[in-house]
Amino acid sequence: MGKRGPKPKRLVDEKWSSNLAYAVGLLASDGCLSFPSHLINLTSKDREQLENFSTCLGLRLHIGVKPSGYGEKKNYFCVQLKNVIFYDFLVSLGLTPAKSRTLGPLKIPRLYFFDFLRGLFDGDGCTYSYWDPRWRSSFMYYLSFASASPLFLSWVREQIEMATGAKGHVTSAKKKHSWFQLKYAKRESLLILRKMYKGYPAIIYLSRKRLKIDAMLDIVGEHL
């Protein structure tokens, strides 16, 4: 029998918390798992995003820069972590290599679902608003989550509906149904946002998106 290698070292505490759930949400949107190297990668155009990710895991990860491989080349920030124990934990939740189109339901505790959702939003979500020209003084605003996997968005939609009653709707965002969006309008979006940011300002969040939400809601006299 050959010699066994060194026992894997535990780098991340897998006990569920608001921060861990948020980090998993980021990985479900902008993360990538590589096998057999057990490499975990997170890429973002926001450096703050990767600083938040490192904070959530309790690590000091080196933030590198890499060019995008699509269209006009832009530099993105990235962090990498190689750890068998944390990698296996993520796989046990339902995250897998080449997950973009195959991602499905994840094993997220209900208590931390909206922390996970906030991480998902900070990765592949957005809010947008506009004045509707069809009605005088009608301001429309929406909350949206994007994914290449309709199965995953269907699961997210089910979890949100069970927790809030908000139904939302899924649309195809690009030709040939290569990208999908789960959208919520006005009252439903406000309901979900308040759940996502419960505990503010002590929670982890991407400040750029939070500022945009506050400015949007200020127009209609609402707040989180």
JOBELRA-V917067 format. One record per residue. N is the residue number from 1. PHI is phi in radians with two decimals (999 if undefined). Layout:
N&PHI + N&PHI
This chain:
1&999 + 2&-1.23 + 3&-1.23 + 4&-1.37 + 5&-1.28 + 6&-1.10 + 7&-1.13 + 8&-1.00 + 9&-1.64 + 10&-1.44 + 11&-1.77 + 12&-2.13 + 13&-1.35 + 14&-1.50 + 15&-1.20 + 16&-1.10 + 17&-2.69 + 18&-1.03 + 19&-1.19 + 20&-1.12 + 21&-1.08 + 22&-1.10 + 23&-1.09 + 24&-1.14 + 25&-1.08 + 26&-1.10 + 27&-1.19 + 28&-1.19 + 29&-1.76 + 30&-1.93 + 31&-1.62 + 32&-2.58 + 33&-1.87 + 34&-2.14 + 35&-2.02 + 36&-1.64 + 37&-1.31 + 38&1.01 + 39&-1.65 + 40&-1.99 + 41&-2.15 + 42&-2.29 + 43&-2.12 + 44&-2.73 + 45&-1.43 + 46&-1.80 + 47&-1.05 + 48&-1.01 + 49&-1.01 + 50&-1.33 + 51&-1.14 + 52&-1.09 + 53&-1.06 + 54&-1.07 + 55&-1.08 + 56&-1.10 + 57&-1.54 + 58&1.25 + 59&-2.16 + 60&-1.95 + 61&-1.53 + 62&-1.25 + 63&-1.69 + 64&-1.76 + 65&-2.25 + 66&-2.49 + 67&-1.37 + 68&-1.32 + 69&-1.80 + 70&-2.20 + 71&0.99 + 72&-1.14 + 73&-1.24 + 74&-2.34 + 75&-1.54 + 76&-2.09 + 77&-1.58 + 78&-2.65 + 79&-2.27 + 80&-2.33 + 81&-2.45 + 82&-2.01 + 83&-2.74 + 84&-1.10 + 85&-1.14 + 86&-1.21 + 87&-1.02 + 88&-1.11 + 89&-1.08 + 90&-1.13 + 91&-1.11 + 92&-1.14 + 93&-1.41 + 94&2.09 + 95&-1.37 + 96&-2.47 + 97&-1.05 + 98&0.90 + 99&-1.45 + 100&-0.82 + 101&-1.76 + 102&-1.91 + 103&-1.04 + 104&-2.26 + 105&-1.02 + 106&-2.02 + 107&-1.59 + 108&-1.93 + 109&-1.01 + 110&-1.00 + 111&-1.05 + 112&-1.99 + 113&-1.08 + 114&-1.34 + 115&-1.23 + 116&-1.03 + 117&-1.13 + 118&-1.14 + 119&-1.15 + 120&-1.09 + 121&-1.12 + 122&-1.16 + 123&-1.51 + 124&-2.11 + 125&-1.97 + 126&-2.80 + 127&-2.12 + 128&-2.59 + 129&-2.65 + 130&-2.93 + 131&-1.49 + 132&-1.39 + 133&-1.22 + 134&-1.31 + 135&-2.29 + 136&-1.17 + 137&1.01 + 138&-1.83 + 139&-1.81 + 140&-1.81 + 141&-2.51 + 142&-2.39 + 143&-2.02 + 144&-2.43 + 145&-2.15 + 146&-2.02 + 147&-2.85 + 148&-1.48 + 149&-1.93 + 150&-1.13 + 151&-1.12 + 152&-1.13 + 153&-1.11 + 154&-1.11 + 155&-1.14 + 156&-1.03 + 157&-1.06 + 158&-1.09 + 159&-1.14 + 160&-1.13 + 161&-1.12 + 162&-1.12 + 163&-1.51 + 164&-2.24 + 165&1.54 + 166&-1.23 + 167&-1.69 + 168&1.06 + 169&-2.73 + 170&-1.85 + 171&-2.21 + 172&-1.50 + 173&-1.64 + 174&-2.46 + 175&-1.10 + 176&1.06 + 177&0.94 + 178&-1.54 + 179&-2.62 + 180&-2.24 + 181&-2.27 + 182&-1.77 + 183&-2.08 + 184&-2.32 + 185&-1.86 + 186&0.64 + 187&-0.99 + 188&-1.16 + 189&-1.13 + 190&-1.12 + 191&-1.05 + 192&-1.23 + 193&-1.05 + 194&-1.14 + 195&-1.21 + 196&-1.12 + 197&-1.81 + 198&-1.08 + 199&1.69 + 200&-1.02 + 201&-1.71 + 202&-1.26 + 203&-1.36 + 204&-1.51 + 205&-2.82 + 206&-1.52 + 207&-1.10 + 208&-1.03 + 209&-1.30 + 210&-1.13 + 211&-1.09 + 212&-1.14 + 213&-1.11 + 214&-1.06 + 215&-1.15 + 216&-1.13 + 217&-1.28 + 218&-1.10 + 219&-1.13 + 220&-1.82 + 221&1.25 + 222&-1.94 + 223&-2.67 + 224&-1.56
